[in-house]
């Protein structure tokens, strides 16, 4: 498998269309050779078998929610680096 199971065809969705539009491109655009074109801002097309669920302590949830609150956003993806998801960042040096 080596990660290839999560590979899928590119989905032409709102993210793809908006990303192209922001670069003044469309699905019909043919870029010059060697030109790099970003076609999506978000990619989450991996297989469910390539994901791992972990339990996190209430303190980590609160710390993530606080980070979003400080930024003034309602929805946020918060990356945390820790050695133990069952303990607060202050205890793990995360």
N, CA, C and O atoms as a CHARMM CRD file, in Angstrom:
* protein
*
  376
    1    1 UNK  N      0.81400  -1.19400   0.00000 PROA 1      0.00000
    2    1 UNK  CA     0.00000   0.00000   0.00000 PROA 1      0.00000
    3    1 UNK  C      0.86000   1.26100   0.00000 PROA 1      0.00000
    4    1 UNK  O      0.74200   2.07800  -0.91400 PROA 1      0.00000
    5    2 UNK  N      1.70300   1.43600   0.98100 PROA 2      0.00000
    6    2 UNK  CA     2.63700   2.57000   1.04000 PROA 2      0.00000
    7    2 UNK  C      1.99500   3.91500   0.74700 PROA 2      0.00000
    8    2 UNK  O      2.58700   4.74600   0.05800 PROA 2      0.00000
    9    3 UNK  N      0.77100   4.14400   1.26900 PROA 3      0.00000
   10    3 UNK  CA     0.13200   5.43500   1.09700 PROA 3      0.00000
   11    3 UNK  C     -0.61100   5.61700  -0.20400 PROA 3      0.00000
   12    3 UNK  O     -1.35800   6.58400  -0.35300 PROA 3      0.00000
   13    4 UNK  N     -0.42600   4.71500  -1.15400 PROA 4      0.00000
   14    4 UNK  CA    -1.06200   4.90200  -2.45800 PROA 4      0.00000
   15    4 UNK  C     -2.56700   4.67300  -2.40000 PROA 4      0.00000
   16    4 UNK  O     -3.29500   5.12000  -3.28700 PROA 4      0.00000
   17    5 UNK  N     -3.03700   3.98400  -1.37300 PROA 5      0.00000
   18    5 UNK  CA    -4.45700   3.71700  -1.27300 PROA 5      0.00000
   19    5 UNK  C     -5.26200   4.99900  -1.10600 PROA 5      0.00000
   20    5 UNK  O     -6.42900   5.05300  -1.49300 PROA 5      0.00000
   21    6 UNK  N     -4.64400   6.03400  -0.53100 PROA 6      0.00000
   22    6 UNK  CA    -5.32600   7.29700  -0.33100 PROA 6      0.00000
   23    6 UNK  C     -5.33100   8.18500  -1.55900 PROA 6      0.00000
   24    6 UNK  O     -5.96500   9.24000  -1.55400 PROA 6      0.00000
   25    7 UNK  N     -4.63900   7.78100  -2.60800 PROA 7      0.00000
   26    7 UNK  CA    -4.60100   8.60100  -3.81200 PROA 7      0.00000
   27    7 UNK  C     -5.88800   8.44900  -4.58800 PROA 7      0.00000
   28    7 UNK  O     -6.35500   7.33600  -4.83200 PROA 7      0.00000
   29    8 UNK  N     -6.45700   9.57800  -4.97400 PROA 8      0.00000
   30    8 UNK  CA    -7.69600   9.56400  -5.73700 PROA 8      0.00000
   31    8 UNK  C     -7.57500  10.58400  -6.85500 PROA 8      0.00000
   32    8 UNK  O     -6.63600  11.38000  -6.88300 PROA 8      0.00000
   33    9 UNK  N     -8.52200  10.55800  -7.76800 PROA 9      0.00000
   34    9 UNK  CA    -8.57900  11.57300  -8.80700 PROA 9      0.00000
   35    9 UNK  C     -8.84400  12.91500  -8.14800 PROA 9      0.00000
   36    9 UNK  O     -9.50200  12.98900  -7.11100 PROA 9      0.00000
   37   10 UNK  N     -8.33600  13.95800  -8.74700 PROA 10     0.00000
   38   10 UNK  CA    -8.57000  15.31700  -8.25900 PROA 10     0.00000
   39   10 UNK  C    -10.05700  15.62900  -8.33500 PROA 10     0.00000
   40   10 UNK  O    -10.68500  15.45000  -9.37800 PROA 10     0.00000
   41   11 UNK  N    -10.61000  16.09000  -7.23300 PROA 11     0.00000
   42   11 UNK  CA   -12.02600  16.46800  -7.21800 PROA 11     0.00000
   43   11 UNK  C    -12.16300  17.91600  -7.65200 PROA 11     0.00000
   44   11 UNK  O    -11.54600  18.81500  -7.08100 PROA 11     0.00000
   45   12 UNK  N    -12.96900  18.12100  -8.65600 PROA 12     0.00000
   46   12 UNK  CA   -13.24800  19.47500  -9.12800 PROA 12     0.00000
   47   12 UNK  C    -14.40000  19.99500  -8.27000 PROA 12     0.00000
   48   12 UNK  O    -15.56900  19.72600  -8.54800 PROA 12     0.00000
   49   13 UNK  N    -14.05200  20.74200  -7.22500 PROA 13     0.00000
   50   13 UNK  CA   -15.05800  21.25600  -6.30500 PROA 13     0.00000
   51   13 UNK  C    -14.89000  22.76900  -6.16200 PROA 13     0.00000
   52   13 UNK  O    -14.10700  23.38800  -6.88300 PROA 13     0.00000
   53   14 UNK  N    -15.62500  23.34900  -5.23300 PROA 14     0.00000
   54   14 UNK  CA   -15.56100  24.80200  -5.03900 PROA 14     0.00000
   55   14 UNK  C    -14.15400  25.24900  -4.67200 PROA 14     0.00000
   56   14 UNK  O    -13.70600  26.30100  -5.12700 PROA 14     0.00000
   57   15 UNK  N    -13.45400  24.47300  -3.86200 PROA 15     0.00000
   58   15 UNK  CA   -12.09400  24.83500  -3.48300 PROA 15     0.00000
   59   15 UNK  C    -11.19500  24.90500  -4.71400 PROA 15     0.00000
   60   15 UNK  O    -10.41000  25.84200  -4.86200 PROA 15     0.00000
   61   16 UNK  N    -11.30900  23.92100  -5.58700 PROA 16     0.00000
   62   16 UNK  CA   -10.50300  23.89500  -6.80400 PROA 16     0.00000
   63   16 UNK  C    -10.82400  25.09200  -7.69900 PROA 16     0.00000
   64   16 UNK  O     -9.92300  25.79100  -8.16200 PROA 16     0.00000
   65   17 UNK  N    -12.09300  25.31500  -7.93100 PROA 17     0.00000
   66   17 UNK  CA   -12.50000  26.42400  -8.80800 PROA 17     0.00000
   67   17 UNK  C    -12.07700  27.78000  -8.23100 PROA 17     0.00000
   68   17 UNK  O    -11.59200  28.64300  -8.96300 PROA 17     0.00000
   69   18 UNK  N    -12.26100  27.96300  -6.93000 PROA 18     0.00000
   70   18 UNK  CA   -11.89300  29.23800  -6.29600 PROA 18     0.00000
   71   18 UNK  C    -10.37800  29.45200  -6.28500 PROA 18     0.00000
   72   18 UNK  O     -9.90400  30.57300  -6.47100 PROA 18     0.00000
   73   19 UNK  N     -9.63100  28.38400  -6.06800 PROA 19     0.00000
   74   19 UNK  CA    -8.17300  28.49200  -6.07600 PROA 19     0.00000
   75   19 UNK  C     -7.67200  28.89900  -7.45500 PROA 19     0.00000
   76   19 UNK  O     -6.81400  29.77200  -7.58100 PROA 19     0.00000
   77   20 UNK  N     -8.21100  28.26400  -8.48100 PROA 20     0.00000
   78   20 UNK  CA    -7.83200  28.62500  -9.84700 PROA 20     0.00000
   79   20 UNK  C     -8.25100  30.06100 -10.16400 PROA 20     0.00000
   80   20 UNK  O     -7.47300  30.82800 -10.73200 PROA 20     0.00000
   81   21 UNK  N     -9.47700  30.42000  -9.79700 PROA 21     0.00000
   82   21 UNK  CA    -9.98500  31.76000 -10.08000 PROA 21     0.00000
   83   21 UNK  C     -9.11600  32.82600  -9.42600 PROA 21     0.00000
   84   21 UNK  O     -8.87100  33.87600 -10.02000 PROA 21     0.00000
   85   22 UNK  N     -8.64400  32.56400  -8.19700 PROA 22     0.00000
   86   22 UNK  CA    -7.81600  33.55800  -7.49900 PROA 22     0.00000
   87   22 UNK  C     -6.47900  33.77200  -8.20600 PROA 22     0.00000
   88   22 UNK  O     -5.82400  34.79300  -7.99800 PROA 22     0.00000
   89   23 UNK  N     -6.07600  32.82000  -9.03400 PROA 23     0.00000
   90   23 UNK  CA    -4.84000  32.95000  -9.81200 PROA 23     0.00000
   91   23 UNK  C     -5.14000  33.35300 -11.25400 PROA 23     0.00000
   92   23 UNK  O     -4.27600  33.25700 -12.12600 PROA 23     0.00000
   93   24 UNK  N     -6.37300  33.80400 -11.49900 PROA 24     0.00000
   94   24 UNK  CA    -6.81100  34.17600 -12.85400 PROA 24     0.00000
   95   24 UNK  C     -6.68200  33.01500 -13.83800 PROA 24     0.00000
   96   24 UNK  O     -6.30200  33.19800 -14.99500 PROA 24     0.00000
   97   25 UNK  N     -7.00700  31.82100 -13.35400 PROA 25     0.00000
   98   25 UNK  CA    -6.97100  30.61300 -14.18300 PROA 25     0.00000
   99   25 UNK  C     -8.34600  29.96700 -14.16400 PROA 25     0.00000
  100   25 UNK  O     -9.21700  30.36100 -13.38900 PROA 25     0.00000
  101   26 UNK  N     -8.53600  28.97800 -15.01600 PROA 26     0.00000
  102   26 UNK  CA    -9.77700  28.20500 -15.03600 PROA 26     0.00000
  103   26 UNK  C     -9.43300  26.75400 -15.33800 PROA 26     0.00000
  104   26 UNK  O     -8.26800  26.40600 -15.53000 PROA 26     0.00000
  105   27 UNK  N    -10.45100  25.92100 -15.37700 PROA 27     0.00000
  106   27 UNK  CA   -10.23500  24.50800 -15.71500 PROA 27     0.00000
  107   27 UNK  C     -9.75300  24.34600 -17.15000 PROA 27     0.00000
  108   27 UNK  O     -9.17600  23.31600 -17.49800 PROA 27     0.00000
  109   28 UNK  N     -9.98300  25.34600 -17.97700 PROA 28     0.00000
  110   28 UNK  CA    -9.56200  25.28900 -19.38300 PROA 28     0.00000
  111   28 UNK  C     -8.15600  25.84200 -19.61600 PROA 28     0.00000
  112   28 UNK  O     -7.62900  25.74300 -20.72400 PROA 28     0.00000
  113   29 UNK  N     -7.55300  26.41500 -18.59200 PROA 29     0.00000
  114   29 UNK  CA    -6.22600  27.00100 -18.73900 PROA 29     0.00000
  115   29 UNK  C     -5.18700  25.91200 -18.98000 PROA 29     0.00000
  116   29 UNK  O     -5.19400  24.87800 -18.31200 PROA 29     0.00000
  117   30 UNK  N     -4.30000  26.14900 -19.93200 PROA 30     0.00000
  118   30 UNK  CA    -3.17400  25.24900 -20.18500 PROA 30     0.00000
  119   30 UNK  C     -1.91000  26.03800 -19.83300 PROA 30     0.00000
  120   30 UNK  O     -1.49700  26.91600 -20.59100 PROA 30     0.00000
  121   31 UNK  N     -1.29900  25.73100 -18.69600 PROA 31     0.00000
  122   31 UNK  CA    -0.10200  26.49100 -18.29700 PROA 31     0.00000
  123   31 UNK  C      1.09800  26.16600 -19.18100 PROA 31     0.00000
  124   31 UNK  O      1.17900  25.09200 -19.77800 PROA 31     0.00000
  125   32 UNK  N      2.02400  27.11300 -19.24900 PROA 32     0.00000
  126   32 UNK  CA     3.27100  26.87400 -19.98900 PROA 32     0.00000
  127   32 UNK  C      4.06000  25.76200 -19.29200 PROA 32     0.00000
  128   32 UNK  O      3.91800  25.55200 -18.08700 PROA 32     0.00000
  129   33 UNK  N      4.86100  25.08100 -20.03300 PROA 33     0.00000
  130   33 UNK  CA     5.68900  24.00800 -19.48800 PROA 33     0.00000
  131   33 UNK  C      6.54600  24.54900 -18.35900 PROA 33     0.00000
  132   33 UNK  O      7.16400  25.60600 -18.49100 PROA 33     0.00000
  133   34 UNK  N      6.58500  23.82900 -17.25800 PROA 34     0.00000
  134   34 UNK  CA     7.40800  24.19700 -16.11000 PROA 34     0.00000
  135   34 UNK  C      6.73500  25.13100 -15.12400 PROA 34     0.00000
  136   34 UNK  O      7.28700  25.39800 -14.05700 PROA 34     0.00000
  137   35 UNK  N      5.54300  25.64000 -15.46000 PROA 35     0.00000
  138   35 UNK  CA     4.83000  26.53900 -14.56200 PROA 35     0.00000
  139   35 UNK  C      4.05800  25.70900 -13.53900 PROA 35     0.00000
  140   35 UNK  O      3.28400  24.82100 -13.89600 PROA 35     0.00000
  141   36 UNK  N      4.28000  26.00900 -12.27900 PROA 36     0.00000
  142   36 UNK  CA     3.57700  25.30700 -11.20600 PROA 36     0.00000
  143   36 UNK  C      2.24800  25.99100 -10.95900 PROA 36     0.00000
  144   36 UNK  O      2.18300  27.21600 -10.85100 PROA 36     0.00000
  145   37 UNK  N      1.17300  25.19300 -10.86700 PROA 37     0.00000
  146   37 UNK  CA    -0.16700  25.72500 -10.64900 PROA 37     0.00000
  147   37 UNK  C     -0.76300  25.06000  -9.41200 PROA 37     0.00000
  148   37 UNK  O     -0.85800  23.83400  -9.34300 PROA 37     0.00000
  149   38 UNK  N     -1.16200  25.86900  -8.44200 PROA 38     0.00000
  150   38 UNK  CA    -1.86300  25.35600  -7.26500 PROA 38     0.00000
  151   38 UNK  C     -3.32500  25.18700  -7.65200 PROA 38     0.00000
  152   38 UNK  O     -3.95400  26.12600  -8.13800 PROA 38     0.00000
  153   39 UNK  N     -3.86400  23.99700  -7.43900 PROA 39     0.00000
  154   39 UNK  CA    -5.23400  23.73600  -7.86000 PROA 39     0.00000
  155   39 UNK  C     -6.21100  23.59100  -6.69400 PROA 39     0.00000
  156   39 UNK  O     -7.42400  23.61900  -6.90200 PROA 39     0.00000
  157   40 UNK  N     -5.69900  23.43500  -5.46900 PROA 40     0.00000
  158   40 UNK  CA    -6.56100  23.33700  -4.29200 PROA 40     0.00000
  159   40 UNK  C     -5.81700  23.89200  -3.09300 PROA 40     0.00000
  160   40 UNK  O     -4.59000  23.83100  -3.02100 PROA 40     0.00000
  161   41 UNK  N     -6.57400  24.43200  -2.15900 PROA 41     0.00000
  162   41 UNK  CA    -5.98800  24.90200  -0.90300 PROA 41     0.00000
  163   41 UNK  C     -6.09000  23.84700   0.18800 PROA 41     0.00000
  164   41 UNK  O     -5.26400  23.81100   1.10000 PROA 41     0.00000
  165   42 UNK  N     -7.08800  23.00100   0.09800 PROA 42     0.00000
  166   42 UNK  CA    -7.30100  21.96400   1.11100 PROA 42     0.00000
  167   42 UNK  C     -7.33600  20.61200   0.42900 PROA 42     0.00000
  168   42 UNK  O     -8.02200  20.43100  -0.57700 PROA 42     0.00000
  169   43 UNK  N     -6.60900  19.68000   0.96900 PROA 43     0.00000
  170   43 UNK  CA    -6.62500  18.32600   0.41700 PROA 43     0.00000
  171   43 UNK  C     -6.78200  17.34800   1.57100 PROA 43     0.00000
  172   43 UNK  O     -5.93100  17.27700   2.45800 PROA 43     0.00000
  173   44 UNK  N     -7.85400  16.61300   1.55400 PROA 44     0.00000
  174   44 UNK  CA    -8.10700  15.62800   2.59100 PROA 44     0.00000
  175   44 UNK  C     -8.74100  14.42200   1.93000 PROA 44     0.00000
  176   44 UNK  O     -9.85900  14.02900   2.26100 PROA 44     0.00000
  177   45 UNK  N     -8.01900  13.84500   1.00000 PROA 45     0.00000
  178   45 UNK  CA    -8.55600  12.73600   0.23000 PROA 45     0.00000
  179   45 UNK  C     -7.93900  11.40000   0.62100 PROA 45     0.00000
  180   45 UNK  O     -7.92300  10.46600  -0.18000 PROA 45     0.00000
  181   46 UNK  N     -7.43200  11.30300   1.84800 PROA 46     0.00000
  182   46 UNK  CA    -6.81700  10.03900   2.22300 PROA 46     0.00000
  183   46 UNK  C     -7.87500   9.01600   2.62000 PROA 46     0.00000
  184   46 UNK  O     -9.01900   9.36400   2.91200 PROA 46     0.00000
  185   47 UNK  N     -7.47900   7.77400   2.62700 PROA 47     0.00000
  186   47 UNK  CA    -8.37100   6.67400   2.97700 PROA 47     0.00000
  187   47 UNK  C     -8.57400   6.62700   4.48400 PROA 47     0.00000
  188   47 UNK  O     -7.67300   6.98300   5.24300 PROA 47     0.00000
  189   48 UNK  N     -9.74200   6.19200   4.92000 PROA 48     0.00000
  190   48 UNK  CA   -10.00600   6.08400   6.35900 PROA 48     0.00000
  191   48 UNK  C     -9.03800   5.10700   7.02100 PROA 48     0.00000
  192   48 UNK  O     -8.74400   5.24400   8.20900 PROA 48     0.00000
  193   49 UNK  N     -8.54500   4.13800   6.28300 PROA 49     0.00000
  194   49 UNK  CA    -7.57400   3.18600   6.85300 PROA 49     0.00000
  195   49 UNK  C     -6.21000   3.84000   7.09400 PROA 49     0.00000
  196   49 UNK  O     -5.36400   3.27500   7.78700 PROA 49     0.00000
  197   50 UNK  N     -5.99500   5.03300   6.52200 PROA 50     0.00000
  198   50 UNK  CA    -4.72700   5.73200   6.72000 PROA 50     0.00000
  199   50 UNK  C     -4.79900   6.73300   7.87100 PROA 50     0.00000
  200   50 UNK  O     -3.83400   7.45300   8.12800 PROA 50     0.00000
  201   51 UNK  N     -5.93900   6.78100   8.56500 PROA 51     0.00000
  202   51 UNK  CA    -6.11400   7.68000   9.69300 PROA 51     0.00000
  203   51 UNK  C     -6.02700   6.90700  10.99600 PROA 51     0.00000
  204   51 UNK  O     -6.25100   5.69700  11.03400 PROA 51     0.00000
  205   52 UNK  N     -5.70300   7.61000  12.04700 PROA 52     0.00000
  206   52 UNK  CA    -5.64900   7.00700  13.37100 PROA 52     0.00000
  207   52 UNK  C     -6.38400   7.91900  14.33000 PROA 52     0.00000
  208   52 UNK  O     -6.09400   9.11300  14.40600 PROA 52     0.00000
  209   53 UNK  N     -7.33400   7.36200  15.06200 PROA 53     0.00000
  210   53 UNK  CA    -8.06300   8.13700  16.05800 PROA 53     0.00000
  211   53 UNK  C     -7.33300   8.04200  17.38000 PROA 53     0.00000
  212   53 UNK  O     -6.86200   6.97400  17.76900 PROA 53     0.00000
  213   54 UNK  N     -7.24300   9.15500  18.06000 PROA 54     0.00000
  214   54 UNK  CA    -6.61400   9.18200  19.38000 PROA 54     0.00000
  215   54 UNK  C     -7.52700   9.92400  20.35100 PROA 54     0.00000
  216   54 UNK  O     -8.28700  10.81000  19.96000 PROA 54     0.00000
  217   55 UNK  N     -7.43700   9.55100  21.59800 PROA 55     0.00000
  218   55 UNK  CA    -8.18700  10.26300  22.63800 PROA 55     0.00000
  219   55 UNK  C     -7.31300  11.39200  23.14700 PROA 55     0.00000
  220   55 UNK  O     -6.11200  11.22200  23.35700 PROA 55     0.00000
  221   56 UNK  N     -7.92900  12.54400  23.34100 PROA 56     0.00000
  222   56 UNK  CA    -7.18000  13.66800  23.89000 PROA 56     0.00000
  223   56 UNK  C     -7.87000  14.14900  25.15800 PROA 56     0.00000
  224   56 UNK  O     -9.09200  14.06200  25.28300 PROA 56     0.00000
  225   57 UNK  N     -7.09100  14.64700  26.08000 PROA 57     0.00000
  226   57 UNK  CA    -7.63900  15.08600  27.35800 PROA 57     0.00000
  227   57 UNK  C     -8.38900  16.41300  27.19900 PROA 57     0.00000
  228   57 UNK  O     -8.18900  17.15500  26.23700 PROA 57     0.00000
  229   58 UNK  N     -9.24100  16.67800  28.16100 PROA 58     0.00000
  230   58 UNK  CA   -10.04100  17.90300  28.13000 PROA 58     0.00000
  231   58 UNK  C     -9.16700  19.15100  28.10800 PROA 58     0.00000
  232   58 UNK  O     -9.54800  20.16500  27.52300 PROA 58     0.00000
  233   59 UNK  N     -7.99600  19.08500  28.74100 PROA 59     0.00000
  234   59 UNK  CA    -7.10400  20.24800  28.76700 PROA 59     0.00000
  235   59 UNK  C     -6.63500  20.60800  27.36300 PROA 59     0.00000
  236   59 UNK  O     -6.55200  21.79100  27.03200 PROA 59     0.00000
  237   60 UNK  N     -6.32400  19.60800  26.52300 PROA 60     0.00000
  238   60 UNK  CA    -5.90000  19.89300  25.14600 PROA 60     0.00000
  239   60 UNK  C     -7.04500  20.50100  24.34100 PROA 60     0.00000
  240   60 UNK  O     -6.83300  21.41000  23.53900 PROA 60     0.00000
  241   61 UNK  N     -8.25000  19.99800  24.55700 PROA 61     0.00000
  242   61 UNK  CA    -9.41800  20.56400  23.87300 PROA 61     0.00000
  243   61 UNK  C     -9.57100  22.03000  24.27000 PROA 61     0.00000
  244   61 UNK  O     -9.79300  22.89000  23.41800 PROA 61     0.00000
  245   62 UNK  N     -9.45300  22.30900  25.56100 PROA 62     0.00000
  246   62 UNK  CA    -9.58400  23.68800  26.05300 PROA 62     0.00000
  247   62 UNK  C     -8.48600  24.58600  25.49900 PROA 62     0.00000
  248   62 UNK  O     -8.74200  25.73300  25.13300 PROA 62     0.00000
  249   63 UNK  N     -7.26200  24.06300  25.43600 PROA 63     0.00000
  250   63 UNK  CA    -6.14900  24.85600  24.91400 PROA 63     0.00000
  251   63 UNK  C     -6.35700  25.17300  23.43600 PROA 63     0.00000
  252   63 UNK  O     -6.06200  26.28500  22.99600 PROA 63     0.00000
  253   64 UNK  N     -6.85700  24.21600  22.67200 PROA 64     0.00000
  254   64 UNK  CA    -7.14100  24.44900  21.26200 PROA 64     0.00000
  255   64 UNK  C     -8.27200  25.44600  21.08500 PROA 64     0.00000
  256   64 UNK  O     -8.20700  26.32300  20.22300 PROA 64     0.00000
  257   65 UNK  N     -9.31100  25.31000  21.90100 PROA 65     0.00000
  258   65 UNK  CA   -10.44400  26.24300  21.83200 PROA 65     0.00000
  259   65 UNK  C     -9.99300  27.65000  22.20000 PROA 65     0.00000
  260   65 UNK  O    -10.44500  28.62800  21.60600 PROA 65     0.00000
  261   66 UNK  N     -9.10800  27.74800  23.17200 PROA 66     0.00000
  262   66 UNK  CA    -8.59300  29.06600  23.58000 PROA 66     0.00000
  263   66 UNK  C     -7.79800  29.70000  22.44800 PROA 66     0.00000
  264   66 UNK  O     -7.90000  30.90600  22.22700 PROA 66     0.00000
  265   67 UNK  N     -7.01100  28.91300  21.73200 PROA 67     0.00000
  266   67 UNK  CA    -6.23900  29.43800  20.60100 PROA 67     0.00000
  267   67 UNK  C     -7.17500  30.01100  19.54200 PROA 67     0.00000
  268   67 UNK  O     -6.91800  31.08800  19.00400 PROA 67     0.00000
  269   68 UNK  N     -8.25200  29.30300  19.24100 PROA 68     0.00000
  270   68 UNK  CA    -9.22800  29.78900  18.25900 PROA 68     0.00000
  271   68 UNK  C     -9.91400  31.05200  18.76900 PROA 68     0.00000
  272   68 UNK  O    -10.16400  31.98500  18.00500 PROA 68     0.00000
  273   69 UNK  N    -10.21300  31.07400  20.05900 PROA 69     0.00000
  274   69 UNK  CA   -10.85700  32.25200  20.65300 PROA 69     0.00000
  275   69 UNK  C     -9.95900  33.47900  20.56400 PROA 69     0.00000
  276   69 UNK  O    -10.42600  34.57300  20.24800 PROA 69     0.00000
  277   70 UNK  N     -8.68600  33.30000  20.83800 PROA 70     0.00000
  278   70 UNK  CA    -7.72700  34.41100  20.76400 PROA 70     0.00000
  279   70 UNK  C     -7.66800  34.96900  19.34800 PROA 70     0.00000
  280   70 UNK  O     -7.55400  36.17900  19.15300 PROA 70     0.00000
  281   71 UNK  N     -7.74800  34.07300  18.35200 PROA 71     0.00000
  282   71 UNK  CA    -7.73100  34.50100  16.95500 PROA 71     0.00000
  283   71 UNK  C     -9.06700  35.08300  16.51300 PROA 71     0.00000
  284   71 UNK  O     -9.15200  35.71700  15.46100 PROA 71     0.00000
  285   72 UNK  N    -10.10700  34.87300  17.30700 PROA 72     0.00000
  286   72 UNK  CA   -11.41700  35.40600  16.97600 PROA 72     0.00000
  287   72 UNK  C    -12.12000  34.64700  15.86200 PROA 72     0.00000
  288   72 UNK  O    -12.90500  35.22900  15.11400 PROA 72     0.00000
  289   73 UNK  N    -11.84200  33.35200  15.74700 PROA 73     0.00000
  290   73 UNK  CA   -12.47600  32.54800  14.70300 PROA 73     0.00000
  291   73 UNK  C    -13.41300  31.52000  15.32700 PROA 73     0.00000
  292   73 UNK  O    -13.20500  31.08200  16.45900 PROA 73     0.00000
  293   74 UNK  N    -14.44700  31.14000  14.57700 PROA 74     0.00000
  294   74 UNK  CA   -15.38700  30.14000  15.07400 PROA 74     0.00000
  295   74 UNK  C    -14.91500  28.71800  14.77800 PROA 74     0.00000
  296   74 UNK  O    -15.14600  27.80000  15.56400 PROA 74     0.00000
  297   75 UNK  N    -14.25800  28.55200  13.64800 PROA 75     0.00000
  298   75 UNK  CA   -13.75700  27.23600  13.25600 PROA 75     0.00000
  299   75 UNK  C    -12.25700  27.31800  13.05900 PROA 75     0.00000
  300   75 UNK  O    -11.76000  28.25700  12.43600 PROA 75     0.00000
  301   76 UNK  N    -11.53600  26.34500  13.58400 PROA 76     0.00000
  302   76 UNK  CA   -10.07900  26.36000  13.44300 PROA 76     0.00000
  303   76 UNK  C     -9.54200  24.93800  13.50000 PROA 76     0.00000
  304   76 UNK  O    -10.07400  24.08600  14.21300 PROA 76     0.00000
  305   77 UNK  N     -8.50400  24.70000  12.75400 PROA 77     0.00000
  306   77 UNK  CA    -7.75000  23.46300  12.87700 PROA 77     0.00000
  307   77 UNK  C     -6.50200  23.80000  13.67400 PROA 77     0.00000
  308   77 UNK  O     -5.73300  24.68100  13.28900 PROA 77     0.00000
  309   78 UNK  N     -6.30300  23.11200  14.76900 PROA 78     0.00000
  310   78 UNK  CA    -5.18600  23.42200  15.65400 PROA 78     0.00000
  311   78 UNK  C     -4.24800  22.22900  15.68500 PROA 78     0.00000
  312   78 UNK  O     -4.64500  21.13200  16.07900 PROA 78     0.00000
  313   79 UNK  N     -3.00700  22.43800  15.27200 PROA 79     0.00000
  314   79 UNK  CA    -2.00000  21.38200  15.35100 PROA 79     0.00000
  315   79 UNK  C     -1.27500  21.49600  16.68200 PROA 79     0.00000
  316   79 UNK  O     -0.83600  22.57900  17.07000 PROA 79     0.00000
  317   80 UNK  N     -1.15200  20.38200  17.37400 PROA 80     0.00000
  318   80 UNK  CA    -0.42900  20.34600  18.64100 PROA 80     0.00000
  319   80 UNK  C      0.62900  19.26500  18.57400 PROA 80     0.00000
  320   80 UNK  O      0.38900  18.17800  18.04800 PROA 80     0.00000
  321   81 UNK  N      1.78600  19.56500  19.10300 PROA 81     0.00000
  322   81 UNK  CA     2.85900  18.58100  19.17200 PROA 81     0.00000
  323   81 UNK  C      3.05200  18.23200  20.64100 PROA 81     0.00000
  324   81 UNK  O      3.37600  19.08800  21.46400 PROA 81     0.00000
  325   82 UNK  N      2.84700  16.96900  20.94800 PROA 82     0.00000
  326   82 UNK  CA     2.92600  16.51800  22.33000 PROA 82     0.00000
  327   82 UNK  C      3.38200  15.06200  22.37200 PROA 82     0.00000
  328   82 UNK  O      3.23900  14.31900  21.40000 PROA 82     0.00000
  329   83 UNK  N      3.91800  14.68500  23.48700 PROA 83     0.00000
  330   83 UNK  CA     4.33900  13.28800  23.66700 PROA 83     0.00000
  331   83 UNK  C      3.22900  12.44400  24.28300 PROA 83     0.00000
  332   83 UNK  O      3.31800  11.21600  24.29800 PROA 83     0.00000
  333   84 UNK  N      2.16900  13.10500  24.79900 PROA 84     0.00000
  334   84 UNK  CA     1.09100  12.38000  25.47300 PROA 84     0.00000
  335   84 UNK  C     -0.20100  13.16300  25.33700 PROA 84     0.00000
  336   84 UNK  O     -0.36200  14.21200  25.96000 PROA 84     0.00000
  337   85 UNK  N     -1.12800  12.65800  24.52200 PROA 85     0.00000
  338   85 UNK  CA    -2.38800  13.35900  24.30200 PROA 85     0.00000
  339   85 UNK  C     -3.32700  13.27400  25.50300 PROA 85     0.00000
  340   85 UNK  O     -4.40200  13.87400  25.49600 PROA 85     0.00000
  341   86 UNK  N     -2.93200  12.54900  26.50800 PROA 86     0.00000
  342   86 UNK  CA    -3.74200  12.43100  27.71700 PROA 86     0.00000
  343   86 UNK  C     -3.35700  13.43600  28.77800 PROA 86     0.00000
  344   86 UNK  O     -3.92000  13.43300  29.87300 PROA 86     0.00000
  345   87 UNK  N     -2.39600  14.30400  28.46400 PROA 87     0.00000
  346   87 UNK  CA    -1.93200  15.29600  29.44500 PROA 87     0.00000
  347   87 UNK  C     -1.85800  16.67200  28.80400 PROA 87     0.00000
  348   87 UNK  O     -1.65400  16.77700  27.59400 PROA 87     0.00000
  349   88 UNK  N     -2.02300  17.74500  29.60600 PROA 88     0.00000
  350   88 UNK  CA    -1.93400  19.10800  29.08400 PROA 88     0.00000
  351   88 UNK  C     -0.54400  19.40900  28.52000 PROA 88     0.00000
  352   88 UNK  O      0.44300  18.78700  28.91400 PROA 88     0.00000
  353   89 UNK  N     -0.48000  20.35600  27.60700 PROA 89     0.00000
  354   89 UNK  CA     0.80300  20.74300  27.01100 PROA 89     0.00000
  355   89 UNK  C      1.81100  21.20700  28.06400 PROA 89     0.00000
  356   89 UNK  O      3.01400  20.98100  27.92500 PROA 89     0.00000
  357   90 UNK  N      1.31500  21.84900  29.10400 PROA 90     0.00000
  358   90 UNK  CA     2.22600  22.35400  30.14300 PROA 90     0.00000
  359   90 UNK  C      2.95400  21.22600  30.86400 PROA 90     0.00000
  360   90 UNK  O      4.02800  21.44200  31.42600 PROA 90     0.00000
  361   91 UNK  N      2.38900  20.04200  30.85300 PROA 91     0.00000
  362   91 UNK  CA     3.02900  18.89500  31.52300 PROA 91     0.00000
  363   91 UNK  C      3.96300  18.11500  30.59800 PROA 91     0.00000
  364   91 UNK  O      4.83800  17.38900  31.07100 PROA 91     0.00000
  365   92 UNK  N      3.78300  18.26000  29.29100 PROA 92     0.00000
  366   92 UNK  CA     4.57200  17.45700  28.36000 PROA 92     0.00000
  367   92 UNK  C      5.64200  18.25900  27.62800 PROA 92     0.00000
  368   92 UNK  O      6.45800  17.69900  26.89500 PROA 92     0.00000
  369   93 UNK  N      5.63100  19.57600  27.83400 PROA 93     0.00000
  370   93 UNK  CA     6.57700  20.41300  27.12000 PROA 93     0.00000
  371   93 UNK  C      6.16000  20.66300  25.67700 PROA 93     0.00000
  372   93 UNK  O      6.96500  21.10900  24.86000 PROA 93     0.00000
  373   94 UNK  N      4.90800  20.37600  25.36800 PROA 94     0.00000
  374   94 UNK  CA     4.39900  20.53200  24.01400 PROA 94     0.00000
  375   94 UNK  C      4.17100  21.97200  23.65800 PROA 94     0.00000
  376   94 UNK  O      3.74100  22.27200  22.54400 PROA 94     0.00000
